[in-house]
Amino acid sequence: MYVSWRRTLTEDLHSAYFQGRVYYILNVLREDIDNPDQRISQDVERFCKQMSTMASRLIISPFTISYYTYQCFHSTGWIGPVSIFGYFVVGTIANKILMGPIVSILFEQEKLEGDFRFKHMQIRVNAESAAFYRAGKVEHVRTDRRLQTLLQTQKSLINKELWLYIGVNTFDYLGGFLSYIIIAIPIFTGVYDGLTPGELSALISKNAFVCIYLINGFTQLIDLSTTLSDVAGYTHRIGELREVMDDILRKQCDYDPASGESYDFDSDFNVHAGPVDTAFVLDHLSYKSPLSDQPLVENLSLKISQGTHLLVVGNTGTGKTSLLRVLNRLWEAHSGFVQMTTCFGPRGTLFLPQKPYMTDGTLREQVIYPLKDIYPASGSVDDDRIIQFLELAGVSSLLKRTGGLDEKVDWNWSDVLSPGEMQRLSFARLFYLQPKYAILDEATSALTEEAEAQLYRTCKQLGMTLVSLGHRSSLVKYHDVQLKLCGGGQWEVTKLKGAREEAT
Ligand SMILES: Nc1ncnc2c1ncn2[C@@H]1O[C@H](COP(=O)(O)OP(=O)(O)OP(=O)(O)O)[C@@H](O)[C@H]1O
């Protein structure tokens, strides 16, 4: 049961988490949900484990309780079952009161557990940068601080649980007396006055057995209180995550106001109807960052068309990457429209983000990312293409390091590749997927100008229209139009080297 519940619950959460932009919104934009990763992995695991330990008792209890209620009624009359049920109700109310604070503290403890784990994760991912700073001591203090906060909460949880344990054990203990009180009432009220001492002792032992068994059935349920309080805490965390994901899915605006069509964020490779030679149409677009009321850009009208290479420049924080977020529909526009008139992926538009993302897997999986399978499915011809593109991107040496395109590697790609190698590998991806439009966010910032020139030349030879973001003046010569973001919502478009001006 544990395994199948865990599978069902995790798969259900995954299907919502990976739908559209939900994982991005949860991790980057929403602050009301802590540690979604921990909720999906650890909380679900513990929830299913605790539920499965409760399951056998919960399944069997109704049968044993019904059977012994009948038996108890048969031997003691209504007084036995009624007093035992009453006793159970009192015990349940007492436990409910004691359980109340535990659920909220358990919730808090799991949050702090997630924060503590995240700190270790942060150090694991950034071990080299931290080591360059010789930051062992400061990281030690900070990690210990998180541990102390966690342990304090854990201690107060255990203190609260202590009262619950005392309550549960007292209930168990007093239950033992109750069976004799139930038998004592008919004896002392003279119901069994006509019986001989032998018959009376036989009756007492029979009645005691039945009552003790019925009470035992209830105490077993009451013993579940501690497990139940844990289950309630995990349910709260998992339920909250599910509700927030549903809320995001409901609000996710997959409706294109310009074309009036709805689109599917995940159906990447469907061609969107629109002018064939245009990738994006921006109409009086304004956008701002999620935490600020100041507009980054106001009333931007622009067309990104085939053959017109666009360079986006501007000071730090003026909203260059944010423009790509709006184009890629990660952020909603504040006003105006953005229409994406091509598909996403091969033969459409592809974004190379500022931080190259190296997935796990083989070298082939790195190159074909984000495709799941080779494209087009062409067997060994595909190998030749991949090798050729690795060479063109200047990372053919990776073939030797990995031992082949399909050799499994046991390292973390982001740890072992230099930033320059990661950028080159991202270009190998781009060459392989050959989109019509390549949107490059400081994609060559870690490379020399010669390497940059070679990569840009190859992109153009492969027929891509480029939209680049960057600070380097060397980028100017590869572009026809420049969009300068000046901050405070201002922008200006200029034509470079006398090219056709597509932008207005
Ligand atoms: N997830 C976020 N939540 C809140 N604010 C954000 C978020 N991402 C970016 N910002 C803010 O939005 C503003 C614009 O950021 P953006 O990344 O577009 O800058 P940029 O022009 O690309 O800068 P750079 O040249 O350094 O890459 C910045 O002030 C940034 O702090």
The ligand as a Gaussian input file, in Angstrom:
#p B3LYP/6-31G(d) Opt

LIG

0 1
 N       12.008000      36.706000      -9.892000
 C       12.106000      38.002000      -9.672000
 N       11.417000      38.570000      -8.684000
 C       11.511000      39.898000      -8.452000
 N       12.277000      40.740000      -9.158000
 C       12.994000      40.242000     -10.154000
 C       12.958000      38.845000     -10.477000
 N       13.774000      38.642000     -11.516000
 C       14.311000      39.846000     -11.838000
 N       13.850000      40.798000     -11.020000
 C       14.210000      42.233000     -11.048000
 O       13.792000      42.781000     -12.287000
 C       14.745000      43.748000     -12.723000
 C       15.163000      43.451000     -14.161000
 O       15.861000      42.227000     -14.164000
 P       16.524000      41.640000     -15.482000
 O       16.982000      40.257000     -15.155000
 O       15.599000      41.813000     -16.614000
 O       17.789000      42.580000     -15.686000
 P       18.790000      42.673000     -16.910000
 O       18.545000      43.949000     -17.617000
 O       18.722000      41.425000     -17.721000
 O       20.166000      42.759000     -16.106000
 P       21.605000      42.126000     -16.452000
 O       22.227000      43.031000     -17.432000
 O       22.294000      42.166000     -15.133000
 O       21.367000      40.746000     -16.959000
 C       15.916000      43.717000     -11.752000
 O       15.797000      44.802000     -10.885000
 C       15.716000      42.414000     -10.998000
 O       16.182000      42.532000      -9.671000

